Amino acid sequence: MVEIGADLILVGGRVWEGGAAAGGYRIAEGGAAAGGYRIAEGVAVAGERILAVGGRDQVMSYRGRGTEVVDLKGRTVLPGLIDSHCHIVGLGLARTGIDLNYPRARSIADVCRLVAERAAAQPPGTWIRGRGYDHLRLEERRHPTRWDLDPVSGDHPVVLVRSCGHISVANSEALRRAGITRETPDPPGGAIERRDGEPTGVLKEAAQGLVHGVAPHTRAELEEALRQAAREYLSLGVTAVHDMSGGDPEGPAVIQDLARGGGLGIRISFSLISAPPSGGRPAAGDAALSTGLHTGLGDHWVKLGPAKVVLDGSDDGATALMYRPYRDGSGTGIGYWQDEELLAWAREAARWGWQLSLHAIGDRAIDQALHAIAEARRGGRGEGWWRPRIEHFIYPSPEAVATAAALGVVPVVNPIFLSMVDRGYLELIDEETLARGFPIRSLLDAGLTVAAGSDAPVADANPLAGMACAVDRSTAAGDPFRPGEAVSLAEALDMYTRAGAVAAGWGDDLGVIAPGRLADLVVLDGGLAVPKYGRLTATDGGPVLARLLREMRVTMTVVGGQVRFHV
């Protein structure tokens, strides 16, 4: 019996220690190599950290009088999963509003029926909110309008957010409360859709703020949403998230108050968003850049993450900033920042020690982001700390990929988006641009550290579903999209563990299962044994593995040595 006793031992399963994509580990005593990872039989935990990883005899030697021993019975243990791009409060709020996701809403008639049901259930005059409709998947292949919503909403103001979060539709009462009329100009970085000069209720990008600004959620609503989202994440094996909202100070304030000391059972790094000076609407990050604060303030439970800017919109909403026009005739997208404004922001943020995070989906926005990062790098805090991020990174050119690698950029990709690609999407984006879409394999081959996130509530928050998309590249119809960009199971796991830790500055404590690391662990309901698969394609095992991942469920989530979820 060893002198130091464990509080918790998980034994009798397959412990994927992680880290192989970063250079790997040697095979420890009692371990075995599988699929590019080192596999152990058990893990011992003392306090909030991992005490030992290895064979049964090794970890059981730490058993003491008060040790809880869990027999895994062949189940799989992974490092705690990390969602590197989400909107955690928004996820919780989406659960309280009308769910308009496909297939629940297949038509505008479905949308209107769901609004009518909510209108009948809520007190008169109160706000009705919904989220998730996708006009490309509605039978009518268009957005709902105020004229669709007015007959079913009574005296309720209604605002419905498209699945991407970059477009909303409001009814006439909501437009009235926001003061939007024929004379209201388009705000910088936004567009008010009009028919014969009259607003239709469809608000794109920054124009959404005109309505959302007059319909704020209460503090109690935000707190309950955060608690609900944290519980959902823990049930999915997610132990840490990067919250990328941060435009309104109320969100970060709620996160700090509730997450400190492990109050939510989940670790959160939160961003602060800056708005372009020409936009006219300040954001939470504007005043923070030069206060002396910077990325990293906080502890293992809640910390201040990057300074973030949004450069463009969404590709399926036809607002991502592209070089080539969308095939619906709407143009080349919407850009938020003028080049000189962005360069000035990047220089200032880097000078004060902020990690940079730039939302850039379209190829033109990605080039703009890389230019700003190159400029900021000259005044940043130096190598090692400097890990600028580009969020989404969906349509980079080969030259942009090479530049990103040279600049040490961490692309934060969203493999789960592939499950939302359907016929309407494929008809919207021109073929030349599509041919470069959603890269992962080529990013890894270029030497980039690639982290992954869900962008929830935009897409499914389940990281196992995201991994499945990364290995089989499956679209909504089940067809592979650019299958040559598929990755191995080891690489998919790495994006949701080690790489996510690196992207948030948690690299010394999270992302792998190793002695001394924080004890964040997730137990799946089966064995994940696919050692014969290396790099997967759509024809050599990717679909088989993807199906396994989609069917697996989490049975236990441990955060900081404490069991936070168990079935």
C-alpha positions as CSV (number, residue, x, y, z in Angstrom):
1,M,0.0,0.0,0.0
2,V,1.5,3.4,-1.0
3,E,1.6,6.3,1.5
4,I,-0.7,8.6,-0.5
5,G,-4.2,7.4,-0.8
6,A,-6.6,8.1,-3.6
7,D,-10.0,9.6,-3.2
8,L,-11.3,8.0,-6.4
9,I,-10.1,5.2,-8.6
10,L,-11.6,4.3,-12.0
11,V,-10.4,0.9,-13.1
12,G,-11.1,-1.9,-15.5
13,G,-11.7,0.0,-18.6
14,R,-9.9,1.8,-21.5
15,V,-8.4,5.1,-20.4
16,W,-7.5,7.2,-23.4
17,E,-4.7,9.4,-22.0
18,G,-4.7,11.8,-24.9
19,G,-2.0,14.1,-26.3
20,A,-0.9,11.9,-29.1
21,A,-1.5,14.6,-31.8
22,A,0.9,16.8,-29.9
23,G,3.8,14.4,-30.1
24,G,2.5,11.5,-28.1
25,Y,3.5,9.7,-24.9
26,R,5.6,6.6,-24.4
27,I,3.6,3.6,-23.5
28,A,3.5,3.4,-19.7
29,E,3.6,0.2,-17.6
30,G,0.3,-1.5,-17.9
31,G,-0.7,0.5,-21.0
32,A,-1.2,-0.4,-24.6
33,A,-1.1,1.6,-27.8
34,A,-4.3,1.9,-29.8
35,G,-5.2,4.2,-32.7
36,G,-2.3,6.6,-32.0
37,Y,-3.1,7.0,-28.3
38,R,-1.8,5.3,-25.1
39,I,-4.4,3.2,-23.4
40,A,-4.3,2.5,-19.6
41,E,-6.5,0.3,-17.5
42,G,-7.3,2.8,-14.7
43,V,-6.7,6.3,-13.2
44,A,-6.4,7.3,-9.5
45,V,-7.4,10.7,-8.3
46,A,-6.4,12.6,-5.1
47,G,-8.2,15.8,-4.3
48,E,-8.7,17.8,-7.5
49,R,-5.8,16.2,-9.4
50,I,-4.7,13.0,-11.0
51,L,-2.5,10.9,-8.9
52,A,-1.6,8.0,-11.2
53,V,-2.5,6.5,-14.6
54,G,-1.6,2.9,-15.6
55,G,-2.4,-0.7,-15.1
56,R,-4.8,-2.2,-12.6
57,D,-2.1,-3.0,-10.0
58,Q,-0.5,0.4,-10.3
59,V,-3.6,2.4,-9.7
60,M,-5.1,0.1,-7.1
61,S,-1.9,0.4,-5.1
62,Y,-3.3,3.9,-4.1
63,R,-6.4,2.5,-2.6
64,G,-7.0,3.6,1.0
65,R,-9.8,3.2,3.6
66,G,-11.9,6.0,2.1
67,T,-11.2,5.4,-1.6
68,E,-14.2,5.2,-3.9
69,V,-13.5,2.5,-6.5
70,V,-15.5,2.5,-9.7
71,D,-15.4,-0.7,-11.8
72,L,-15.5,0.5,-15.4
73,K,-16.4,-2.9,-16.8
74,G,-14.7,-2.2,-20.1
75,R,-16.0,1.3,-20.6
76,T,-14.0,4.1,-22.0
77,V,-12.5,7.1,-20.1
78,L,-11.6,10.3,-21.9
79,P,-10.0,13.5,-20.8
80,G,-12.7,16.0,-19.9
81,L,-14.1,17.3,-23.2
82,I,-13.7,21.0,-24.0
83,D,-16.1,23.1,-26.2
84,S,-13.8,25.7,-27.6
85,H,-16.5,27.9,-29.0
86,C,-20.0,28.2,-27.6
87,H,-22.5,30.8,-26.2
88,I,-23.3,29.1,-22.9
89,V,-25.9,31.6,-21.6
90,G,-27.5,31.6,-25.1
91,L,-27.7,27.8,-25.0
92,G,-29.7,28.0,-21.8
93,L,-31.9,30.8,-23.1
94,A,-32.6,28.7,-26.3
95,R,-34.0,26.0,-24.1
96,T,-36.6,28.4,-22.6
97,G,-37.7,30.0,-26.0
98,I,-39.5,28.3,-28.9
99,D,-37.5,25.6,-30.5
100,L,-37.6,26.2,-34.2
101,N,-34.9,23.8,-35.3
102,Y,-35.5,21.5,-38.2
103,P,-37.4,19.1,-38.3
104,R,-39.6,20.7,-35.7
105,A,-40.1,23.7,-38.1
106,R,-40.3,22.4,-41.7
107,S,-42.3,25.4,-43.0
108,I,-43.3,28.9,-42.2
109,A,-46.7,27.4,-41.3
110,D,-44.9,25.4,-38.6
111,V,-43.2,28.5,-37.4
112,C,-46.5,30.4,-37.1
113,R,-48.2,27.5,-35.4
114,L,-45.5,27.4,-32.7
115,V,-45.7,31.1,-32.2
116,A,-49.5,31.0,-31.9
117,E,-49.1,28.2,-29.2
118,R,-46.7,30.3,-27.2
119,A,-48.8,33.5,-27.6
120,A,-51.8,31.6,-26.1
121,A,-49.7,30.5,-23.1
122,Q,-48.0,33.8,-22.2
123,P,-49.4,36.8,-20.5
124,P,-50.6,39.5,-22.9
125,G,-47.9,41.9,-24.2
126,T,-44.9,39.9,-23.1
127,W,-42.0,39.1,-25.4
128,I,-42.1,35.9,-27.4
129,R,-38.6,34.6,-28.3
130,G,-37.6,31.6,-30.5
131,R,-34.5,30.3,-32.1
132,G,-33.3,27.8,-34.7
133,Y,-35.3,28.2,-37.9
134,D,-33.3,27.7,-41.1
135,H,-34.9,29.4,-44.1
136,L,-32.9,27.1,-46.5
137,R,-34.7,24.1,-45.0
138,L,-38.2,25.6,-44.8
139,E,-40.6,24.5,-47.6
140,E,-40.9,28.1,-48.8
141,R,-37.1,28.6,-48.9
142,R,-37.4,32.1,-47.4
143,H,-37.4,33.8,-44.1
144,P,-40.6,34.4,-42.2
145,T,-41.7,38.0,-42.2
146,R,-43.7,40.4,-40.0
147,W,-46.7,39.7,-42.2
148,D,-46.5,36.0,-41.5
149,L,-46.1,36.5,-37.7
150,D,-48.6,39.3,-37.1
151,P,-51.8,37.3,-37.5
152,V,-50.7,34.7,-34.9
153,S,-49.0,36.8,-32.3
154,G,-51.7,39.1,-31.0
155,D,-50.3,42.0,-29.0
156,H,-47.1,40.1,-28.2
157,P,-43.8,41.4,-29.6
158,V,-42.0,38.5,-31.3
159,V,-38.4,38.0,-32.3
160,L,-37.1,34.8,-33.8
161,V,-33.5,34.1,-34.4
162,R,-32.2,32.1,-37.3
163,S,-30.1,29.0,-36.5
164,C,-26.9,30.8,-37.3
165,G,-27.6,33.7,-34.8
166,H,-26.8,36.3,-37.4
167,I,-30.3,37.0,-38.7
168,S,-33.6,37.6,-36.8
169,V,-37.1,38.2,-37.8
170,A,-39.5,40.5,-35.8
171,N,-43.2,41.1,-36.0
172,S,-44.8,44.5,-36.3
173,E,-45.2,45.0,-32.5
174,A,-41.5,44.3,-31.9
175,L,-40.5,46.7,-34.7
176,R,-42.8,49.3,-33.2
177,R,-41.2,48.9,-29.8
178,A,-37.7,49.2,-31.4
179,G,-38.7,52.3,-33.3
180,I,-37.9,50.7,-36.7
181,T,-39.8,52.4,-39.6
182,R,-39.4,53.1,-43.3
183,E,-37.1,55.9,-42.4
184,T,-34.8,53.9,-40.1
185,P,-31.4,53.7,-41.9
186,D,-29.4,50.4,-42.0
187,P,-26.9,50.5,-39.1
188,P,-23.2,50.0,-39.9
189,G,-22.5,46.3,-40.2
190,G,-26.2,45.5,-40.6
191,A,-29.1,45.5,-42.9
192,I,-32.9,45.9,-42.5
193,E,-34.6,43.9,-45.2
194,R,-37.3,45.9,-47.0
195,R,-40.1,45.3,-49.5
196,D,-41.1,48.4,-51.4
197,G,-39.3,50.4,-48.8
198,E,-41.2,48.8,-45.9
199,P,-39.2,46.7,-43.3
200,T,-40.2,43.1,-43.7
201,G,-39.1,42.3,-40.1
202,V,-35.9,40.5,-41.3
203,L,-32.9,42.0,-39.6
204,K,-29.4,41.0,-40.5
205,E,-26.2,41.2,-38.5
206,A,-25.9,44.5,-36.5
207,A,-29.5,45.4,-37.3
208,Q,-30.7,42.6,-34.9
209,G,-29.4,44.8,-32.0
210,L,-32.1,47.3,-32.7
211,V,-34.8,44.8,-31.5
212,H,-32.8,42.8,-29.0
213,G,-31.7,46.0,-27.3
214,V,-35.2,46.7,-26.3
215,A,-36.0,43.2,-25.1
216,P,-33.2,42.4,-22.6
217,H,-33.4,39.3,-20.4
218,T,-33.7,39.7,-16.7
219,R,-30.8,38.8,-14.4
220,A,-32.8,35.9,-13.0
221,E,-33.4,34.6,-16.6
222,L,-29.7,34.8,-17.4
223,E,-28.7,33.0,-14.2
224,E,-31.2,30.1,-14.7
225,A,-30.1,29.8,-18.4
226,L,-26.5,29.5,-17.3
227,R,-27.3,26.8,-14.7
228,Q,-29.4,24.9,-17.2
229,A,-26.7,25.0,-19.9
230,A,-24.0,23.9,-17.4
231,R,-26.1,20.9,-16.4
232,E,-26.6,20.0,-20.1
233,Y,-22.9,20.3,-20.8
234,L,-21.9,18.0,-17.9
235,S,-24.4,15.4,-19.1
236,L,-22.5,15.5,-22.4
237,G,-19.1,15.0,-20.8
238,V,-18.0,18.7,-21.3
239,T,-16.0,19.9,-18.4
240,A,-14.8,23.2,-19.8
241,V,-16.1,25.7,-22.3
242,H,-14.9,28.9,-24.1
243,D,-17.8,31.3,-24.0
244,M,-17.5,33.5,-27.0
245,S,-20.4,35.9,-26.4
246,G,-19.2,38.8,-24.3
247,G,-20.8,41.7,-26.1
248,D,-23.0,42.6,-23.2
249,P,-21.4,43.0,-19.7
250,E,-24.3,41.3,-18.0
251,G,-23.3,37.9,-19.4
252,P,-19.7,37.9,-18.2
253,A,-20.9,39.2,-14.8
254,V,-23.4,36.3,-14.4
255,I,-20.7,33.8,-15.5
256,Q,-18.2,35.2,-12.9
257,D,-20.7,35.2,-10.1
258,L,-22.0,31.7,-10.7
259,A,-18.9,29.9,-11.9
260,R,-16.4,30.9,-9.3
261,G,-15.3,28.3,-6.9
262,G,-16.8,25.6,-9.1
263,G,-20.3,26.7,-8.4
264,L,-21.5,25.4,-11.8
265,G,-19.3,22.3,-11.8
266,I,-17.9,23.4,-15.2
267,R,-14.9,25.6,-16.1
268,I,-15.5,28.7,-18.2
269,S,-13.2,31.0,-20.1
270,F,-15.1,34.0,-21.4
271,S,-14.3,36.5,-24.1
272,L,-15.1,40.2,-24.2
273,I,-16.2,41.6,-27.6
274,S,-15.2,44.9,-29.1
275,A,-17.3,46.8,-31.6
276,P,-16.0,48.8,-34.5
277,P,-15.8,52.6,-33.8
278,S,-17.9,53.3,-36.9
279,G,-20.6,50.9,-35.7
280,G,-22.1,53.3,-33.2
281,R,-23.0,50.6,-30.6
282,P,-20.4,50.0,-27.9
283,A,-19.7,46.5,-26.6
284,A,-18.3,45.2,-23.4
285,G,-14.8,44.9,-24.6
286,D,-14.4,48.4,-25.8
287,A,-13.5,49.9,-22.5
288,A,-11.7,46.9,-21.2
289,L,-8.8,46.9,-23.6
290,S,-6.7,49.6,-22.0
291,T,-7.6,49.1,-18.3
292,G,-4.5,47.0,-17.5
293,L,-6.6,43.8,-17.4
294,H,-5.8,41.2,-20.0
295,T,-6.3,37.6,-20.9
296,G,-5.7,35.1,-18.1
297,L,-7.1,36.8,-15.1
298,G,-9.0,34.4,-12.9
299,D,-8.5,30.8,-11.8
300,H,-9.1,27.2,-13.0
301,W,-12.9,27.6,-12.7
302,V,-13.5,30.9,-14.4
303,K,-11.0,33.1,-16.3
304,L,-10.9,36.1,-18.6
305,G,-10.3,34.8,-22.1
306,P,-9.6,36.7,-25.4
307,A,-10.6,40.0,-26.8
308,K,-12.9,39.2,-29.6
309,V,-14.2,40.9,-32.7
310,V,-16.7,39.8,-35.3
311,L,-15.6,40.5,-38.8
312,D,-18.5,39.0,-40.8
313,G,-21.7,37.0,-40.6
314,S,-22.7,33.4,-41.4
315,D,-22.3,31.5,-44.7
316,D,-25.7,29.9,-44.7
317,G,-27.2,33.3,-43.9
318,A,-25.4,34.7,-46.9
319,T,-23.7,37.3,-44.7
320,A,-20.2,35.9,-44.3
321,L,-17.7,38.1,-46.2
322,M,-16.6,36.4,-49.4
323,Y,-14.7,37.4,-52.5
324,R,-17.2,35.7,-54.8
325,P,-21.0,36.5,-54.6
326,Y,-23.6,34.2,-53.2
327,R,-25.7,32.5,-55.8
328,D,-29.0,33.9,-54.4
329,G,-28.0,37.4,-55.7
330,S,-27.6,38.9,-52.3
331,G,-24.0,40.0,-52.8
332,T,-20.8,39.1,-51.1
333,G,-21.8,39.3,-47.5
334,I,-21.5,41.9,-44.7
335,G,-18.3,43.1,-43.1
336,Y,-18.2,44.8,-39.7
337,W,-14.8,46.5,-39.6
338,Q,-12.9,48.9,-41.8
339,D,-9.3,47.7,-42.3
340,E,-7.7,50.6,-40.4
341,E,-10.1,50.3,-37.5
342,L,-9.3,46.6,-37.2
343,L,-5.6,47.2,-37.3
344,A,-5.8,49.8,-34.6
345,W,-7.8,47.5,-32.4
346,A,-5.4,44.6,-32.9
347,R,-2.4,46.7,-32.1
348,E,-4.0,48.0,-28.9
349,A,-5.2,44.6,-27.7
350,A,-1.9,43.0,-28.3
351,R,0.0,45.8,-26.6
352,W,-2.0,45.3,-23.4
353,G,-1.5,41.5,-23.5
354,W,-4.9,40.3,-24.8
355,Q,-5.2,37.1,-26.8
356,L,-6.9,37.9,-30.0
357,S,-10.0,36.1,-31.2
358,L,-11.5,37.0,-34.6
359,H,-14.7,35.6,-36.0
360,A,-14.1,35.1,-39.7
361,I,-16.0,32.6,-41.9
362,G,-15.7,33.9,-45.4
363,D,-12.4,33.9,-47.3
364,R,-12.3,37.7,-47.5
365,A,-12.9,38.0,-43.7
366,I,-10.2,35.4,-43.0
367,D,-7.6,37.4,-45.0
368,Q,-8.6,40.5,-43.1
369,A,-8.2,38.7,-39.8
370,L,-4.7,37.4,-40.8
371,H,-3.6,40.9,-41.8
372,A,-4.7,42.2,-38.4
373,I,-2.9,39.3,-36.5
374,A,0.3,39.9,-38.5
375,E,0.1,43.6,-37.5
376,A,-0.6,42.9,-33.9
377,R,2.1,40.3,-33.6
378,R,4.7,43.0,-33.8
379,G,3.6,44.5,-30.5
380,G,2.4,41.4,-28.7
381,R,3.8,39.6,-25.6
382,G,6.0,37.2,-27.5
383,E,6.1,33.6,-28.5
384,G,4.7,31.0,-26.2
385,W,1.9,33.2,-24.8
386,W,0.8,34.4,-28.2
387,R,-1.8,32.1,-29.6
388,P,-4.2,34.2,-31.7
389,R,-7.5,32.5,-32.6
390,I,-9.7,32.7,-35.7
391,E,-13.2,31.4,-35.0
392,H,-14.8,29.1,-37.6
393,F,-12.2,29.5,-40.3
394,I,-14.5,27.9,-42.9
395,Y,-13.3,29.2,-46.2
396,P,-9.6,29.9,-46.1
397,S,-7.5,29.8,-49.3
398,P,-4.4,27.6,-49.3
399,E,-2.3,30.8,-48.9
400,A,-4.4,31.7,-45.9
401,V,-3.7,28.3,-44.3
402,A,0.0,28.7,-44.8
403,T,-0.1,32.3,-43.4
404,A,-2.1,31.1,-40.3
405,A,0.5,28.4,-39.7
406,A,3.4,30.9,-39.9
407,L,1.6,33.2,-37.5
408,G,0.8,30.5,-34.9
409,V,-2.9,30.9,-35.3
410,V,-5.3,28.5,-33.6
411,P,-8.2,27.9,-35.9
412,V,-11.3,27.0,-33.9
413,V,-13.4,24.9,-36.2
414,N,-16.9,23.5,-35.9
415,P,-17.2,20.0,-37.4
416,I,-20.8,19.7,-36.3
417,F,-21.7,22.4,-38.9
418,L,-21.3,19.7,-41.5
419,S,-24.4,18.0,-40.2
420,M,-26.3,21.1,-41.2
421,V,-25.1,21.3,-44.8
422,D,-28.0,20.5,-47.1
423,R,-29.2,21.1,-50.6
424,G,-30.1,24.7,-50.0
425,Y,-26.6,25.4,-48.5
426,L,-24.8,23.8,-51.4
427,E,-26.9,25.8,-53.9
428,L,-26.1,29.1,-52.1
429,I,-22.2,28.9,-52.1
430,D,-20.4,28.9,-55.5
431,E,-18.5,25.7,-56.4
432,E,-15.1,27.3,-56.3
433,T,-15.6,28.5,-52.8
434,L,-17.2,25.2,-51.7
435,A,-14.1,23.4,-52.8
436,R,-12.2,25.0,-50.0
437,G,-14.9,24.7,-47.3
438,F,-14.6,23.2,-43.8
439,P,-11.0,22.2,-43.8
440,I,-9.5,20.1,-41.0
441,R,-7.1,17.5,-42.4
442,S,-5.2,20.2,-44.4
443,L,-5.0,22.5,-41.3
444,L,-3.4,19.7,-39.3
445,D,-1.1,18.8,-42.2
446,A,0.0,22.4,-42.2
447,G,1.1,22.1,-38.6
448,L,-1.7,24.1,-37.0
449,T,-3.1,23.4,-33.6
450,V,-6.8,23.0,-34.3
451,A,-9.4,23.3,-31.6
452,A,-13.1,22.5,-32.0
453,G,-16.3,23.9,-30.7
454,S,-20.0,23.5,-31.3
455,D,-21.1,27.2,-31.5
456,A,-24.1,26.1,-29.4
457,P,-26.9,27.0,-29.5
458,V,-26.2,27.4,-33.2
459,A,-25.6,23.7,-33.5
460,D,-25.7,20.5,-31.4
461,A,-23.6,20.9,-28.2
462,N,-22.7,17.2,-28.1
463,P,-18.9,16.9,-28.7
464,L,-19.3,13.2,-29.7
465,A,-21.5,14.2,-32.5
466,G,-18.9,16.8,-33.5
467,M,-16.2,14.2,-33.5
468,A,-18.4,11.9,-35.7
469,C,-18.7,14.7,-38.3
470,A,-14.9,15.2,-38.2
471,V,-14.2,11.6,-39.0
472,D,-16.9,10.9,-41.6
473,R,-17.6,14.5,-42.9
474,S,-21.3,13.6,-43.1
475,T,-23.9,16.2,-44.2
476,A,-27.6,16.5,-43.4
477,A,-28.3,14.0,-46.1
478,G,-25.6,11.5,-44.9
479,D,-23.3,12.3,-47.8
480,P,-19.6,13.0,-47.2
481,F,-18.5,16.6,-47.9
482,R,-14.9,16.8,-49.0
483,P,-14.0,13.4,-47.5
484,G,-10.3,14.1,-48.0
485,E,-10.5,16.4,-45.0
486,A,-11.5,13.6,-42.7
487,V,-9.4,13.0,-39.6
488,S,-8.5,10.1,-37.3
489,L,-10.2,9.4,-34.0
490,A,-7.1,10.4,-32.2
491,E,-7.0,13.7,-34.0
492,A,-10.8,14.3,-33.5
493,L,-10.4,13.7,-29.7
494,D,-7.4,15.9,-29.6
495,M,-9.4,18.9,-31.0
496,Y,-11.9,18.5,-28.2
497,T,-9.3,18.0,-25.4
498,R,-5.7,19.0,-25.6
499,A,-6.1,21.6,-28.3
500,G,-9.0,23.2,-26.6
501,A,-6.9,23.5,-23.4
502,V,-4.1,25.1,-25.4
503,A,-6.4,27.6,-27.1
504,A,-7.6,28.8,-23.7
505,G,-4.3,28.9,-21.9
506,W,-5.2,25.8,-19.9
507,G,-2.5,23.6,-21.5
508,D,-0.6,22.8,-18.3
509,D,-3.6,21.6,-16.4
510,L,-6.3,20.2,-18.8
511,G,-6.7,18.2,-22.0
512,V,-4.8,15.0,-21.1
513,I,-5.0,12.4,-18.4
514,A,-1.6,12.5,-16.7
515,P,-0.3,12.7,-13.1
516,G,-0.5,16.2,-11.7
517,R,-3.2,17.4,-14.2
518,L,-6.6,18.5,-13.0
519,A,-8.9,15.4,-12.7
520,D,-11.4,16.2,-15.4
521,L,-12.6,12.9,-16.8
522,V,-15.6,11.5,-18.8
523,V,-16.8,7.9,-18.8
524,L,-18.6,6.6,-21.9
525,D,-21.1,3.8,-21.9
526,G,-19.0,1.4,-24.0
527,G,-15.5,0.6,-25.2
528,L,-14.0,2.7,-27.9
529,A,-11.6,0.1,-29.4
530,V,-10.6,0.9,-33.0
531,P,-6.9,0.4,-33.1
532,K,-6.7,-0.5,-36.7
533,Y,-7.9,2.9,-37.9
534,G,-5.3,5.6,-38.4
535,R,-6.3,8.4,-40.7
536,L,-9.9,7.7,-41.7
537,T,-11.7,8.5,-45.0
538,A,-15.3,8.0,-46.0
539,T,-14.5,4.6,-47.3
540,D,-12.1,2.9,-44.8
541,G,-14.0,3.0,-41.5
542,G,-15.0,6.6,-40.9
543,P,-18.8,6.0,-41.1
544,V,-18.5,2.9,-38.8
545,L,-16.6,4.9,-36.2
546,A,-18.9,7.9,-36.6
547,R,-22.0,5.8,-36.0
548,L,-20.3,4.4,-32.8
549,L,-19.6,7.9,-31.6
550,R,-23.1,9.1,-32.3
551,E,-24.6,6.2,-30.4
552,M,-22.4,6.5,-27.3
553,R,-23.6,8.2,-24.2
554,V,-21.9,9.7,-21.2
555,T,-22.4,7.8,-17.9
556,M,-20.1,9.9,-15.6
557,T,-18.5,13.3,-15.7
558,V,-15.8,14.1,-13.2
559,V,-14.5,17.7,-12.8
560,G,-11.7,18.6,-10.4
561,G,-12.0,15.1,-8.8
562,Q,-15.7,15.5,-8.0
563,V,-18.4,13.5,-9.8
564,R,-20.6,16.2,-11.3
565,F,-22.8,13.9,-13.5
566,H,-23.7,10.2,-13.2
567,V,-26.3,7.9,-14.5
